[in-house]
Amino acid sequence: MVEVRRFEGNAQDASVFVNRVWGQYYAAQGPLTDFQPRLLDWVLFGNPLATPEYRLGAYVRGKLAGVFFAEPIRLRLGERDVEGAYGSWFSADPSFRGERVGQQLAVAMTERLRERGAALLLGCLADGSAGERFWKKMEGTRTFSSLGLWLHVFDLAAVARWASSGPERALFTLASRWPRARPVDVDAHDVRPYRPTDLPACMALVDRSMEPVSLGYAYTPDRLAHQLQYRDVPRTLVLERHGMVRGLVNYFTLPMNARGPLTIAMVDLVAFHASVPRPERKRLLRVAMRDMVSQGAQCAAMLRGPCVSTRLMLASGWVPWPGGMRIVCTLASPDVLWPASPRVFTHLR
């Protein structure tokens, strides 16, 4: 019999379990994220806003058989903000197949959402994955069209060795042989690390950048403060002009494995004040890219969405790339009114 209750472990325990289960399901299908304890600590276990009620464990005869973790957040839904959650790290140990571990975790999470007055749970799924097939069978689940990525490669040879498909390996191998200009030492004046006193200005920048969003994150000051600074996990650079913060880039490094290890700089937030000219926006982004390289990143990625200018990304050397990710929403409230053509902003976890 499956008993679903609060997960009893810590970030280290969660990392070991999730990585083992995801490896069993997805190792043969392509790149695998290494969900290190530092990442899970930042998003969940060390996040004062991520309550334990949304960290679920399924136990069979006292042994951990599955987990489902979510973070309570404010969600933009059409023209209004609602209470919701972002869910990920859904893992059901295949050793317990037949015990309906996944179904019971999903039902328990929906009950938690209802108890807390949440409208829905938002998440990302890989196209064609076991996770997508599972959620499509669950009542009250809605999926949306695929999300693409912005991609910038710093080490073409490393990415070519790592790429999971033959065409990708051929493309990056060929590109690595092209003559490339040596990196230019970008002018970093007025660009500095984020400080807690920058929070009000950064909140205003993020609010402005998210005006086009009709489905996705809606930051509060407390959640943004945790997003921008927590131990050594996220890195945030700001552009200061005339004593005021007028731009920010926020990212973290994420190890992945396919045909070997690769470190990705995952960009979560890019935002600017309307007064910042395009060359200055490009300069901040390029300074941030140089910082990513200093942190060991071999490439950088960001989900494409309505918050960042396509022209800026192309001018800074980023290219659009098929992401293979799909937004999924699990409803806790049956009367959710969906925007007609959702403009999505979320993070990739």
Residue pairs with C-beta under 8 A, 6 or more apart in sequence:
1 60
2 58
2 59
2 60
2 65
2 96
2 99
2 100
2 101
2 104
3 58
3 59
3 60
4 56
4 57
4 58
4 59
4 104
4 105
4 108
5 56
5 57
5 59
6 52
6 53
6 55
6 56
6 57
7 14
7 52
7 55
7 56
7 57
7 67
7 69
8 57
8 64
9 17
9 57
9 64
10 37
10 45
11 37
11 38
11 40
11 41
11 44
11 45
11 46
12 37
14 35
14 37
14 40
14 44
14 45
14 67
14 69
14 89
15 35
15 36
15 37
15 40
17 64
17 67
17 91
17 93
18 35
18 40
18 67
18 89
18 91
19 32
19 34
19 35
21 66
21 91
21 92
21 93
21 94
22 32
22 33
22 35
22 91
23 32
24 94
25 94
25 129
25 130
26 32
26 126
26 129
26 130
29 129
30 164
30 165
30 258
31 162
31 164
31 256
31 257
31 258
31 262
32 256
32 257
32 258
33 254
33 255
33 256
34 254
34 255
34 256
34 257
34 261
35 89
36 255
38 231
38 232
38 233
39 233
39 252
39 254
40 69
40 89
41 231
41 233
42 226
42 230
42 231
42 233
42 234
42 252
43 50
43 71
43 349
44 50
44 55
44 69
44 71
45 55
46 230
46 231
47 71
47 226
47 230
48 222
48 226
49 71
49 72
49 73
49 222
49 223
49 226
50 71
50 72
51 72
53 112
53 115
53 116
54 69
54 70
54 71
54 72
54 85
54 87
54 109
54 112
55 67
55 69
55 70
56 67
56 68
56 69
56 105
56 108
56 109
56 112
57 64
57 66
57 67
58 64
58 65
58 66
58 67
58 68
58 92
58 101
58 104
58 105
59 65
60 96
60 99
60 101
64 93
65 92
65 93
65 95
65 96
65 99
65 101
66 91
66 92
66 93
66 96
66 101
66 102
66 105
67 89
67 90
67 91
67 105
68 87
68 89
68 90
68 91
68 105
68 106
68 108
68 109
69 87
69 88
69 89
69 90
70 85
70 86
70 87
70 88
70 109
70 112
70 121
71 85
71 86
71 87
72 83
72 84
72 85
72 116
72 118
73 84
73 85
73 86
73 217
73 218
73 223
74 81
74 82
74 83
74 84
74 217
74 218
74 219
74 220
74 223
75 81
75 82
75 83
75 84
75 119
75 120
75 122
75 215
75 216
75 217
75 218
76 210
76 213
76 214
76 215
76 216
76 217
76 218
76 345
77 84
77 119
77 120
77 214
77 215
77 336
77 337
77 338
77 339
78 214
78 215
78 337
78 338
78 339
79 214
81 218
82 118
82 119
82 120
83 116
83 117
83 118
83 119
84 113
84 118
84 119
84 120
84 121
84 122
85 113
85 118
85 120
85 121
85 122
86 121
86 122
86 123
86 217
86 346
86 347
86 349
87 109
87 121
87 122
87 123
87 330
88 123
88 124
88 349
89 349
90 102
90 105
90 123
90 131
92 101
92 102
92 105
93 101
102 134
103 138
106 135
106 138
106 330
109 121
109 330
110 121
110 140
110 330
110 332
113 120
113 121
113 330
113 332
114 332
114 333
118 332
118 333
119 331
119 332
119 333
119 336
120 329
120 330
120 331
120 332
120 333
120 336
121 329
121 330
121 332
122 215
122 216
122 327
122 328
122 329
122 346
123 327
123 328
123 329
123 330
124 147
124 325
124 326
124 327
124 328
124 346
124 348
124 349
125 131
125 132
125 135
125 143
125 325
125 326
125 327
125 328
126 132
126 324
126 325
126 326
127 146
127 324
127 325
127 326
132 143
132 326
132 328
135 141
135 143
135 328
135 330
136 143
138 330
140 330
140 331
140 334
141 328
141 329
141 330
141 331
142 328
142 329
142 331
142 338
143 326
143 327
143 328
143 329
144 215
144 326
144 327
144 328
144 329
144 342
144 344
145 326
145 327
146 322
146 323
146 324
146 325
146 326
147 303
147 304
147 305
147 323
147 325
147 326
147 327
147 344
147 346
148 303
148 304
148 320
148 321
148 322
148 323
149 301
149 302
149 303
149 304
149 320
149 321
149 322
149 323
150 267
150 301
150 302
150 303
150 304
150 308
150 313
150 318
150 319
150 320
150 321
151 299
151 300
151 301
151 318
151 319
151 320
151 321
152 289
152 299
152 300
152 301
152 316
152 317
152 318
152 319
153 159
153 172
153 175
153 298
153 299
154 289
154 292
154 293
154 297
154 298
154 299
154 300
155 298
155 299
156 172
156 175
156 176
157 172
157 173
157 176
158 262
158 298
158 299
159 172
159 262
159 298
159 299
160 169
160 172
160 173
160 175
160 176
161 169
161 259
161 260
162 256
162 258
162 259
162 260
162 261
162 262
162 298
163 169
163 171
163 172
163 258
163 259
164 258
164 259
183 290
183 293
186 283
186 286
186 287
186 290
187 283
188 287
188 290
190 239
190 240
190 241
191 237
191 238
191 239
191 240
191 283
191 284
191 287
192 237
192 238
192 240
193 235
193 236
193 237
193 238
194 202
194 228
194 229
194 236
194 237
194 238
194 248
194 250
196 225
196 229
198 238
198 245
199 221
199 224
199 225
199 228
200 221
201 244
201 245
201 246
202 224
202 228
202 236
202 238
202 245
202 248
202 271
203 219
203 221
203 224
204 273
205 245
205 246
205 247
205 248
205 271
205 272
205 273
206 219
206 224
206 248
206 269
206 271
207 219
208 271
208 273
208 274
209 269
209 270
209 271
209 272
209 307
209 308
210 216
210 217
210 218
210 219
210 307
210 345
212 306
212 307
212 343
213 305
213 306
213 307
213 343
213 344
213 345
214 339
214 341
214 342
214 343
214 344
215 327
215 338
215 339
215 342
215 343
215 344
215 345
216 305
216 344
216 345
216 346
217 345
217 346
217 347
219 227
227 234
227 250
227 268
227 269
228 234
228 236
228 248
228 250
228 269
229 236
233 252
234 250
234 251
234 252
234 268
235 250
235 251
235 252
235 291
235 295
236 248
236 249
236 250
236 251
236 269
237 248
237 249
237 284
237 287
237 288
237 291
238 245
238 247
238 248
239 245
239 246
239 247
239 248
239 272
239 276
239 280
239 283
239 284
240 246
241 275
241 276
241 280
244 273
246 272
246 273
246 275
246 276
247 271
247 272
247 273
247 276
247 280
247 281
247 284
248 269
248 270
248 271
249 267
249 269
249 270
249 284
249 285
249 288
250 267
250 268
250 269
250 270
251 265
251 266
251 267
251 268
251 288
251 292
251 300
252 265
252 266
252 268
253 263
253 264
253 265
253 266
253 292
253 295
253 296
253 297
254 263
254 264
254 265
254 266
255 261
255 262
255 263
255 264
256 262
256 263
256 264
262 298
262 299
263 295
263 296
263 297
263 298
264 297
264 298
264 299
264 300
264 301
265 289
265 292
265 295
265 297
265 299
265 300
265 301
266 300
266 301
266 302
266 348
267 288
267 300
267 301
267 302
268 302
268 347
270 285
270 302
270 307
270 308
271 307
272 281
272 284
278 311
278 312
278 315
281 309
281 312
282 312
282 315
282 316
285 312
285 316
286 316
289 300
289 316
292 300
300 318
301 321
301 348
302 308
302 318
303 323
303 325
303 346
303 347
303 348
304 320
304 323
305 343
305 344
305 345
305 346
306 343
306 344
306 345
307 345
325 348
327 342
327 344
327 346
